């Protein structure tokens, strides 16, 4: 009798464990994939000018570059790795550089503070 009871309990446990996957399967579908981000963002400041340089991510998932100064946004249809912002106001900026994939998804930004009022040595 004990053997049958043990076999019955074991069968119930196996059947119950099969449905455990249902708890997370819906989260594996439609997983949003973000565009990869740039790295090594650097700046060279001078009077009313900031020159930005960065490394683009490997691969071809990222298609465009977006630069946001807080005042102005620039979008480039190619993967540039440097840009010179000119005729800026002399004030503090937080400049963010994003990549954009072919579906329009933005990467996590890489940001850098800048002040185009004094030259960087």
N, CA, C and O atoms as a GROMACS GRO file, in nm:
protein
  484
    1UNK      N    1   0.081  -0.119   0.000
    1UNK     CA    2   0.000   0.000   0.000
    1UNK      C    3   0.086   0.126   0.000
    1UNK      O    4   0.054   0.224  -0.068
    2UNK      N    5   0.195   0.123   0.077
    2UNK     CA    6   0.283   0.237   0.084
    2UNK      C    7   0.348   0.265  -0.052
    2UNK      O    8   0.368   0.381  -0.089
    3UNK      N    9   0.382   0.159  -0.124
    3UNK     CA   10   0.445   0.176  -0.256
    3UNK      C   11   0.350   0.247  -0.353
    3UNK      O   12   0.391   0.334  -0.429
    4UNK      N   13   0.223   0.209  -0.349
    4UNK     CA   14   0.125   0.273  -0.438
    4UNK      C   15   0.106   0.420  -0.400
    4UNK      O   16   0.090   0.506  -0.486
    5UNK      N   17   0.107   0.446  -0.272
    5UNK     CA   18   0.089   0.584  -0.225
    5UNK      C   19   0.209   0.669  -0.267
    5UNK      O   20   0.194   0.783  -0.311
    6UNK      N   21   0.327   0.612  -0.253
    6UNK     CA   22   0.449   0.682  -0.292
    6UNK      C   23   0.450   0.707  -0.443
    6UNK      O   24   0.488   0.815  -0.488
    7UNK      N   25   0.410   0.608  -0.520
    7UNK     CA   26   0.404   0.622  -0.666
    7UNK      C   27   0.301   0.727  -0.706
    7UNK      O   28   0.325   0.804  -0.800
    8UNK      N   29   0.189   0.732  -0.640
    8UNK     CA   30   0.086   0.831  -0.668
    8UNK      C   31   0.137   0.973  -0.637
    8UNK      O   32   0.117   1.064  -0.717
    9UNK      N   33   0.202   0.992  -0.523
    9UNK     CA   34   0.257   1.122  -0.486
    9UNK      C   35   0.366   1.166  -0.584
    9UNK      O   36   0.373   1.284  -0.621
   10UNK      N   37   0.449   1.073  -0.626
   10UNK     CA   38   0.555   1.104  -0.722
   10UNK      C   39   0.495   1.144  -0.857
   10UNK      O   40   0.545   1.236  -0.921
   11UNK      N   41   0.391   1.078  -0.900
   11UNK     CA   42   0.324   1.112  -1.026
   11UNK      C   43   0.262   1.251  -1.021
   11UNK      O   44   0.272   1.327  -1.117
   12UNK      N   45   0.200   1.283  -0.910
   12UNK     CA   46   0.139   1.416  -0.894
   12UNK      C   47   0.248   1.523  -0.897
   12UNK      O   48   0.229   1.628  -0.958
   13UNK      N   49   0.361   1.499  -0.833
   13UNK     CA   50   0.470   1.596  -0.829
   13UNK      C   51   0.527   1.620  -0.969
   13UNK      O   52   0.557   1.734  -1.004
   14UNK      N   53   0.541   1.515  -1.049
   14UNK     CA   54   0.594   1.529  -1.185
   14UNK      C   55   0.498   1.609  -1.272
   14UNK      O   56   0.540   1.696  -1.347
   15UNK      N   57   0.369   1.580  -1.262
   15UNK     CA   58   0.269   1.653  -1.340
   15UNK      C   59   0.264   1.799  -1.296
   15UNK      O   60   0.252   1.887  -1.381
   16UNK      N   61   0.273   1.826  -1.170
   16UNK     CA   62   0.269   1.964  -1.119
   16UNK      C   63   0.391   2.043  -1.165
   16UNK      O   64   0.380   2.162  -1.194
   17UNK      N   65   0.506   1.980  -1.172
   17UNK     CA   66   0.629   2.050  -1.214
   17UNK      C   67   0.627   2.084  -1.363
   17UNK      O   68   0.691   2.181  -1.404
   18UNK      N   69   0.556   2.008  -1.444
   18UNK     CA   70   0.548   2.039  -1.588
   18UNK      C   71   0.486   2.175  -1.613
   18UNK      O   72   0.524   2.243  -1.708
   19UNK      N   73   0.391   2.215  -1.531
   19UNK     CA   74   0.324   2.343  -1.553
   19UNK      C   75   0.400   2.460  -1.490
   19UNK      O   76   0.356   2.575  -1.503
   20UNK      N   77   0.512   2.435  -1.423
   20UNK     CA   78   0.591   2.542  -1.363
   20UNK      C   79   0.648   2.636  -1.470
   20UNK      O   80   0.664   2.755  -1.445
   21UNK      N   81   0.678   2.584  -1.588
   21UNK     CA   82   0.733   2.666  -1.696
   21UNK      C   83   0.634   2.772  -1.742
   21UNK      O   84   0.676   2.876  -1.794
   22UNK      N   85   0.507   2.749  -1.723
   22UNK     CA   86   0.405   2.844  -1.767
   22UNK      C   87   0.417   2.978  -1.694
   22UNK      O   88   0.366   3.079  -1.744
   23UNK      N   89   0.482   2.981  -1.579
   23UNK     CA   90   0.495   3.105  -1.502
   23UNK      C   91   0.581   3.210  -1.572
   23UNK      O   92   0.558   3.329  -1.554
   24UNK      N   93   0.679   3.168  -1.651
   24UNK     CA   94   0.770   3.264  -1.713
   24UNK      C   95   0.774   3.260  -1.865
   24UNK      O   96   0.841   3.344  -1.926
   25UNK      N   97   0.705   3.167  -1.929
   25UNK     CA   98   0.710   3.156  -2.075
   25UNK      C   99   0.663   3.283  -2.145
   25UNK      O  100   0.718   3.320  -2.248
   26UNK      N  101   0.562   3.350  -2.091
   26UNK     CA  102   0.510   3.471  -2.154
   26UNK      C  103   0.615   3.583  -2.155
   26UNK      O  104   0.610   3.670  -2.241
   27UNK      N  105   0.709   3.580  -2.060
   27UNK     CA  106   0.812   3.684  -2.054
   27UNK      C  107   0.924   3.659  -2.155
   27UNK      O  108   1.002   3.750  -2.184
   28UNK      N  109   0.934   3.539  -2.207
   28UNK     CA  110   1.036   3.508  -2.306
   28UNK      C  111   0.992   3.547  -2.448
   28UNK      O  112   1.074   3.553  -2.539
   29UNK      N  113   0.864   3.571  -2.466
   29UNK     CA  114   0.812   3.612  -2.596
   29UNK      C  115   0.815   3.763  -2.605
   29UNK      O  116   0.798   3.832  -2.504
   30UNK      N  117   0.837   3.815  -2.723
   30UNK     CA  118   0.838   3.959  -2.749
   30UNK      C  119   0.936   4.034  -2.659
   30UNK      O  120   0.902   4.140  -2.605
   31UNK      N  121   1.055   3.981  -2.643
   31UNK     CA  122   1.157   4.046  -2.564
   31UNK      C  123   1.212   4.163  -2.645
   31UNK      O  124   1.256   4.145  -2.758
   32UNK      N  125   1.207   4.282  -2.587
   32UNK     CA  126   1.254   4.401  -2.657
   32UNK      C  127   1.406   4.401  -2.657
   32UNK      O  128   1.470   4.387  -2.553
   33UNK      N  129   1.463   4.418  -2.775
   33UNK     CA  130   1.608   4.424  -2.787
   33UNK      C  131   1.647   4.568  -2.818
   33UNK      O  132   1.600   4.627  -2.915
   34UNK      N  133   1.732   4.623  -2.734
   34UNK     CA  134   1.773   4.761  -2.750
   34UNK      C  135   1.894   4.771  -2.842
   34UNK      O  136   1.973   4.678  -2.854
   35UNK      N  137   1.906   4.887  -2.905
   35UNK     CA  138   2.023   4.915  -2.985
   35UNK      C  139   2.145   4.921  -2.892
   35UNK      O  140   2.134   4.975  -2.782
   36UNK      N  141   2.260   4.868  -2.933
   36UNK     CA  142   2.378   4.872  -2.846
   36UNK      C  143   2.430   5.014  -2.830
   36UNK      O  144   2.419   5.094  -2.923
   37UNK      N  145   2.488   5.045  -2.717
   37UNK     CA  146   2.532   5.181  -2.689
   37UNK      C  147   2.677   5.205  -2.731
   37UNK      O  148   2.755   5.111  -2.747
   38UNK      N  149   2.709   5.333  -2.747
   38UNK     CA  150   2.847   5.371  -2.776
   38UNK      C  151   2.929   5.359  -2.648
   38UNK      O  152   2.875   5.339  -2.540
   39UNK      N  153   3.060   5.371  -2.661
   39UNK     CA  154   3.147   5.366  -2.544
   39UNK      C  155   3.259   5.469  -2.558
   39UNK      O  156   3.280   5.525  -2.665
   40UNK      N  157   3.327   5.493  -2.449
   40UNK     CA  158   3.444   5.583  -2.446
   40UNK      C  159   3.414   5.723  -2.499
   40UNK      O  160   3.491   5.776  -2.580
   41UNK      N  161   3.305   5.783  -2.455
   41UNK     CA  162   3.270   5.918  -2.496
   41UNK      C  163   3.366   6.017  -2.430
   41UNK      O  164   3.379   6.019  -2.307
   42UNK      N  165   3.432   6.099  -2.511
   42UNK     CA  166   3.523   6.201  -2.461
   42UNK      C  167   3.488   6.334  -2.525
   42UNK      O  168   3.413   6.340  -2.622
   43UNK      N  169   3.544   6.442  -2.468
   43UNK     CA  170   3.516   6.576  -2.519
   43UNK      C  171   3.644   6.659  -2.518
   43UNK      O  172   3.736   6.634  -2.441
   44UNK      N  173   3.647   6.757  -2.606
   44UNK     CA  174   3.749   6.861  -2.605
   44UNK      C  175   3.672   6.992  -2.610
   44UNK      O  176   3.600   7.019  -2.706
   45UNK      N  177   3.689   7.072  -2.505
   45UNK     CA  178   3.615   7.198  -2.494
   45UNK      C  179   3.702   7.315  -2.535
   45UNK      O  180   3.822   7.317  -2.509
   46UNK      N  181   3.641   7.412  -2.600
   46UNK     CA  182   3.704   7.541  -2.626
   46UNK      C  183   3.593   7.645  -2.622
   46UNK      O  184   3.478   7.611  -2.592
   47UNK      N  185   3.624   7.769  -2.651
   47UNK     CA  186   3.524   7.875  -2.643
   47UNK      C  187   3.412   7.848  -2.742
   47UNK      O  188   3.435   7.845  -2.863
   48UNK      N  189   3.290   7.829  -2.691
   48UNK     CA  190   3.167   7.808  -2.768
   48UNK      C  191   3.172   7.684  -2.858
   48UNK      O  192   3.094   7.673  -2.953
   49UNK      N  193   3.263   7.591  -2.830
   49UNK     CA  194   3.278   7.470  -2.912
   49UNK      C  195   3.305   7.350  -2.823
   49UNK      O  196   3.380   7.359  -2.726
   50UNK      N  197   3.244   7.238  -2.858
   50UNK     CA  198   3.272   7.110  -2.791
   50UNK      C  199   3.290   7.006  -2.901
   50UNK      O  200   3.202   6.986  -2.984
   51UNK      N  201   3.404   6.940  -2.900
   51UNK     CA  202   3.427   6.831  -2.995
   51UNK      C  203   3.410   6.699  -2.921
   51UNK      O  204   3.474   6.675  -2.818
   52UNK      N  205   3.324   6.613  -2.974
   52UNK     CA  206   3.294   6.484  -2.912
   52UNK      C  207   3.358   6.372  -2.992
   52UNK      O  208   3.362   6.377  -3.115
   53UNK      N  209   3.408   6.270  -2.924
   53UNK     CA  210   3.462   6.149  -2.986
   53UNK      C  211   3.414   6.029  -2.907
   53UNK      O  212   3.398   6.037  -2.785
   54UNK      N  213   3.389   5.918  -2.976
   54UNK     CA  214   3.343   5.796  -2.909
   54UNK      C  215   3.372   5.676  -2.996
   54UNK      O  216   3.409   5.690  -3.113
   55UNK      N  217   3.355   5.558  -2.940
   55UNK     CA  218   3.369   5.431  -3.011
   55UNK      C  219   3.230   5.375  -3.036
   55UNK      O  220   3.149   5.365  -2.943
   56UNK      N  221   3.202   5.338  -3.159
   56UNK     CA  222   3.074   5.277  -3.193
   56UNK      C  223   3.073   5.130  -3.153
   56UNK      O  224   3.178   5.067  -3.147
   57UNK      N  225   2.954   5.074  -3.125
   57UNK     CA  226   2.947   4.933  -3.088
   57UNK      C  227   2.978   4.844  -3.208
   57UNK      O  228   2.954   4.883  -3.322
   58UNK      N  229   3.032   4.724  -3.183
   58UNK     CA  230   3.058   4.633  -3.294
   58UNK      C  231   2.928   4.579  -3.352
   58UNK      O  232   2.823   4.584  -3.287
   59UNK      N  233   2.934   4.527  -3.472
   59UNK     CA  234   2.818   4.470  -3.538
   59UNK      C  235   2.740   4.574  -3.616
   59UNK      O  236   2.780   4.690  -3.623
   60UNK      N  237   2.631   4.531  -3.675
   60UNK     CA  238   2.553   4.621  -3.760
   60UNK      C  239   2.411   4.643  -3.708
   60UNK      O  240   2.324   4.686  -3.785
   61UNK      N  241   2.386   4.615  -3.582
   61UNK     CA  242   2.253   4.636  -3.526
   61UNK      C  243   2.222   4.785  -3.517
   61UNK      O  244   2.111   4.827  -3.551
   62UNK      N  245   2.318   4.865  -3.472
   62UNK     CA  246   2.299   5.010  -3.466
   62UNK      C  247   2.316   5.068  -3.606
   62UNK      O  248   2.408   5.030  -3.679
   63UNK      N  249   2.226   5.160  -3.644
   63UNK     CA  250   2.227   5.216  -3.779
   63UNK      C  251   2.251   5.366  -3.784
   63UNK      O  252   2.303   5.417  -3.883
   64UNK      N  253   2.214   5.439  -3.678
   64UNK     CA  254   2.220   5.585  -3.677
   64UNK      C  255   2.276   5.633  -3.544
   64UNK      O  256   2.284   5.558  -3.446
   65UNK      N  257   2.314   5.761  -3.542
   65UNK     CA  258   2.362   5.826  -3.420
   65UNK      C  259   2.272   5.944  -3.389
   65UNK      O  260   2.232   6.018  -3.479
   66UNK      N  261   2.241   5.962  -3.260
   66UNK     CA  262   2.163   6.077  -3.214
   66UNK      C  263   2.243   6.146  -3.104
   66UNK      O  264   2.289   6.081  -3.009
   67UNK      N  265   2.258   6.278  -3.116
   67UNK     CA  266   2.325   6.358  -3.014
   67UNK      C  267   2.224   6.457  -2.959
   67UNK      O  268   2.158   6.529  -3.035
   68UNK      N  269   2.210   6.461  -2.826
   68UNK     CA  270   2.116   6.551  -2.760
   68UNK      C  271   2.194   6.640  -2.664
   68UNK      O  272   2.257   6.591  -2.571
   69UNK      N  273   2.189   6.771  -2.687
   69UNK     CA  274   2.259   6.866  -2.600
   69UNK      C  275   2.169   6.922  -2.491
   69UNK      O  276   2.216   6.996  -2.405
   70UNK      N  277   2.043   6.888  -2.493
   70UNK     CA  278   1.946   6.948  -2.403
   70UNK      C  279   1.874   7.063  -2.470
   70UNK      O  280   1.756   7.086  -2.444
   71UNK      N  281   1.942   7.136  -2.558
   71UNK     CA  282   1.882   7.244  -2.636
   71UNK      C  283   1.849   7.199  -2.778
   71UNK      O  284   1.745   7.236  -2.833
   72UNK      N  285   1.937   7.119  -2.835
   72UNK     CA  286   1.925   7.078  -2.974
   72UNK      C  287   1.952   6.928  -2.985
   72UNK      O  288   2.032   6.872  -2.910
   73UNK      N  289   1.883   6.865  -3.080
   73UNK     CA  290   1.904   6.723  -3.108
   73UNK      C  291   1.950   6.708  -3.252
   73UNK      O  292   1.893   6.767  -3.343
   74UNK      N  293   2.054   6.629  -3.272
   74UNK     CA  294   2.109   6.601  -3.405
   74UNK      C  295   2.094   6.451  -3.430
   74UNK      O  296   2.129   6.370  -3.344
   75UNK      N  297   2.043   6.415  -3.548
   75UNK     CA  298   2.033   6.274  -3.586
   75UNK      C  299   2.108   6.256  -3.717
   75UNK      O  300   2.086   6.329  -3.814
   76UNK      N  301   2.197   6.158  -3.719
   76UNK     CA  302   2.279   6.129  -3.837
   76UNK      C  303   2.241   5.993  -3.892
   76UNK      O  304   2.226   5.897  -3.815
   77UNK      N  305   2.224   5.982  -4.022
   77UNK     CA  306   2.181   5.858  -4.086
   77UNK      C  307   2.295   5.759  -4.106
   77UNK      O  308   2.279   5.660  -4.178
   78UNK      N  309   2.407   5.783  -4.044
   78UNK     CA  310   2.520   5.691  -4.052
   78UNK      C  311   2.588   5.684  -3.915
   78UNK      O  312   2.559   5.764  -3.826
   79UNK      N  313   2.676   5.589  -3.900
   79UNK     CA  314   2.742   5.567  -3.772
   79UNK      C  315   2.871   5.648  -3.765
   79UNK      O  316   2.981   5.595  -3.782
   80UNK      N  317   2.856   5.779  -3.739
   80UNK     CA  318   2.974   5.864  -3.721
   80UNK      C  319   3.034   5.836  -3.583
   80UNK      O  320   2.965   5.783  -3.496
   81UNK      N  321   3.161   5.871  -3.563
   81UNK     CA  322   3.222   5.849  -3.432
   81UNK      C  323   3.283   5.976  -3.373
   81UNK      O  324   3.357   5.970  -3.275
   82UNK      N  325   3.253   6.089  -3.432
   82UNK     CA  326   3.293   6.218  -3.375
   82UNK      C  327   3.204   6.328  -3.433
   82UNK      O  328   3.148   6.314  -3.542
   83UNK      N  329   3.193   6.436  -3.358
   83UNK     CA  330   3.114   6.550  -3.404
   83UNK      C  331   3.158   6.673  -3.328
   83UNK      O  332   3.191   6.666  -3.209
   84UNK      N  333   3.159   6.787  -3.397
   84UNK     CA  334   3.199   6.913  -3.337
   84UNK      C  335   3.077   7.003  -3.325
   84UNK      O  336   3.018   7.043  -3.425
   85UNK      N  337   3.038   7.034  -3.202
   85UNK     CA  338   2.927   7.125  -3.174
   85UNK      C  339   2.985   7.266  -3.170
   85UNK      O  340   3.077   7.294  -3.093
   86UNK      N  341   2.930   7.356  -3.251
   86UNK     CA  342   2.985   7.491  -3.261
   86UNK      C  343   2.878   7.596  -3.230
   86UNK      O  344   2.759   7.566  -3.229
   87UNK      N  345   2.923   7.719  -3.205
   87UNK     CA  346   2.835   7.833  -3.177
   87UNK      C  347   2.741   7.806  -3.059
   87UNK      O  348   2.623   7.841  -3.062
   88UNK      N  349   2.796   7.743  -2.957
   88UNK     CA  350   2.717   7.711  -2.838
   88UNK      C  351   2.714   7.829  -2.743
   88UNK      O  352   2.803   7.914  -2.743
   89UNK      N  353   2.610   7.834  -2.662
   89UNK     CA  354   2.605   7.932  -2.554
   89UNK      C  355   2.708   7.892  -2.448
   89UNK      O  356   2.739   7.774  -2.432
   90UNK      N  357   2.760   7.991  -2.379
   90UNK     CA  358   2.855   7.961  -2.273
   90UNK      C  359   2.774   7.929  -2.147
   90UNK      O  360   2.736   8.018  -2.071
   91UNK      N  361   2.750   7.800  -2.128
   91UNK     CA  362   2.675   7.748  -2.014
   91UNK      C  363   2.706   7.600  -2.001
   91UNK      O  364   2.774   7.543  -2.087
   92UNK      N  365   2.658   7.539  -1.897
   92UNK     CA  366   2.679   7.396  -1.877
   92UNK      C  367   2.583   7.312  -1.961
   92UNK      O  368   2.466   7.347  -1.975
   93UNK      N  369   2.633   7.204  -2.015
   93UNK     CA  370   2.553   7.110  -2.094
   93UNK      C  371   2.572   6.970  -2.039
   93UNK      O  372   2.677   6.937  -1.984
   94UNK      N  373   2.471   6.888  -2.055
   94UNK     CA  374   2.484   6.744  -2.036
   94UNK      C  375   2.453   6.684  -2.172
   94UNK      O  376   2.336   6.676  -2.212
   95UNK      N  377   2.555   6.641  -2.241
   95UNK     CA  378   2.541   6.592  -2.378
   95UNK      C  379   2.527   6.440  -2.375
   95UNK      O  380   2.606   6.371  -2.310
   96UNK      N  381   2.427   6.390  -2.444
   96UNK     CA  382   2.402   6.246  -2.451
   96UNK      C  383   2.411   6.199  -2.595
   96UNK      O  384   2.362   6.265  -2.687
   97UNK      N  385   2.476   6.084  -2.615
   97UNK     CA  386   2.490   6.024  -2.747
   97UNK      C  387   2.423   5.888  -2.744
   97UNK      O  388   2.451   5.806  -2.655
   98UNK      N  389   2.335   5.863  -2.839
   98UNK     CA  390   2.260   5.738  -2.851
   98UNK      C  391   2.291   5.673  -2.985
   98UNK      O  392   2.339   5.739  -3.077
   99UNK      N  393   2.265   5.544  -2.996
   99UNK     CA  394   2.254   5.480  -3.127
   99UNK      C  395   2.107   5.450  -3.151
   99UNK      O  396   2.028   5.442  -3.056
  100UNK      N  397   2.071   5.434  -3.276
  100UNK     CA  398   1.934   5.402  -3.316
  100UNK      C  399   1.941   5.281  -3.408
  100UNK      O  400   2.019   5.280  -3.503
  101UNK      N  401   1.860   5.179  -3.381
  101UNK     CA  402   1.860   5.062  -3.470
  101UNK      C  403   1.761   5.083  -3.584
  101UNK      O  404   1.695   5.187  -3.591
  102UNK      N  405   1.750   4.986  -3.673
  102UNK     CA  406   1.665   5.001  -3.793
  102UNK      C  407   1.516   5.008  -3.759
  102UNK      O  408   1.436   5.045  -3.844
  103UNK      N  409   1.479   4.973  -3.637
  103UNK     CA  410   1.339   4.981  -3.595
  103UNK      C  411   1.308   5.110  -3.520
  103UNK      O  412   1.195   5.131  -3.477
  104UNK      N  413   1.409   5.196  -3.503
  104UNK     CA  414   1.389   5.322  -3.433
  104UNK      C  415   1.411   5.314  -3.283
  104UNK      O  416   1.386   5.412  -3.212
  105UNK      N  417   1.455   5.199  -3.233
  105UNK     CA  418   1.481   5.184  -3.089
  105UNK      C  419   1.610   5.256  -3.052
  105UNK      O  420   1.712   5.243  -3.120
  106UNK      N  421   1.606   5.332  -2.944
  106UNK     CA  422   1.724   5.403  -2.894
  106UNK      C  423   1.803   5.315  -2.799
  106UNK      O  424   1.747   5.231  -2.729
  107UNK      N  425   1.933   5.337  -2.798
  107UNK     CA  426   2.018   5.270  -2.700
  107UNK      C  427   2.010   5.343  -2.567
  107UNK      O  428   1.947   5.449  -2.558
  108UNK      N  429   2.071   5.288  -2.467
  108UNK     CA  430   2.093   5.359  -2.343
  108UNK      C  431   2.192   5.469  -2.375
  108UNK      O  432   2.291   5.444  -2.444
  109UNK      N  433   2.171   5.591  -2.326
  109UNK     CA  434   2.262   5.700  -2.364
  109UNK      C  435   2.396   5.690  -2.293
  109UNK      O  436   2.407   5.637  -2.182
  110UNK      N  437   2.498   5.742  -2.358
  110UNK     CA  438   2.627   5.767  -2.296
  110UNK      C  439   2.633   5.918  -2.282
  110UNK      O  440   2.622   5.988  -2.383
  111UNK      N  441   2.648   5.970  -2.162
  111UNK     CA  442   2.640   6.114  -2.138
  111UNK      C  443   2.769   6.169  -2.081
  111UNK      O  444   2.847   6.098  -2.017
  112UNK      N  445   2.790   6.299  -2.105
  112UNK     CA  446   2.910   6.367  -2.057
  112UNK      C  447   2.875   6.512  -2.028
  112UNK      O  448   2.810   6.576  -2.110
  113UNK      N  449   2.917   6.566  -1.914
  113UNK     CA  450   2.894   6.709  -1.888
  113UNK      C  451   2.999   6.791  -1.962
  113UNK      O  452   3.113   6.747  -1.980
  114UNK      N  453   2.960   6.912  -2.005
  114UNK     CA  454   3.054   6.997  -2.078
  114UNK      C  455   3.021   7.142  -2.053
  114UNK      O  456   2.906   7.178  -2.027
  115UNK      N  457   3.124   7.226  -2.061
  115UNK     CA  458   3.109   7.370  -2.046
  115UNK      C  459   3.197   7.438  -2.151
  115UNK      O  460   3.318   7.445  -2.134
  116UNK      N  461   3.136   7.487  -2.259
  116UNK     CA  462   3.215   7.543  -2.369
  116UNK      C  463   3.261   7.687  -2.344
  116UNK      O  464   3.252   7.771  -2.434
  117UNK      N  465   3.308   7.715  -2.226
  117UNK     CA  466   3.353   7.849  -2.194
  117UNK      C  467   3.502   7.858  -2.170
  117UNK      O  468   3.560   7.967  -2.173
  118UNK      N  469   3.565   7.743  -2.146
  118UNK     CA  470   3.708   7.742  -2.123
  118UNK      C  471   3.773   7.628  -2.202
  118UNK      O  472   3.714   7.522  -2.216
  119UNK      N  473   3.892   7.650  -2.252
  119UNK     CA  474   3.959   7.543  -2.327
  119UNK      C  475   4.001   7.428  -2.235
  119UNK      O  476   4.038   7.449  -2.120
  120UNK      N  477   3.994   7.307  -2.288
  120UNK     CA  478   4.044   7.188  -2.218
  120UNK      C  479   4.191   7.172  -2.252
  120UNK      O  480   4.228   7.178  -2.370
  121UNK      N  481   4.274   7.152  -2.152
  121UNK     CA  482   4.418   7.134  -2.179
  121UNK      C  483   4.453   6.989  -2.191
  121UNK      O  484   4.569   6.954  -2.213
   0.00000   0.00000   0.00000
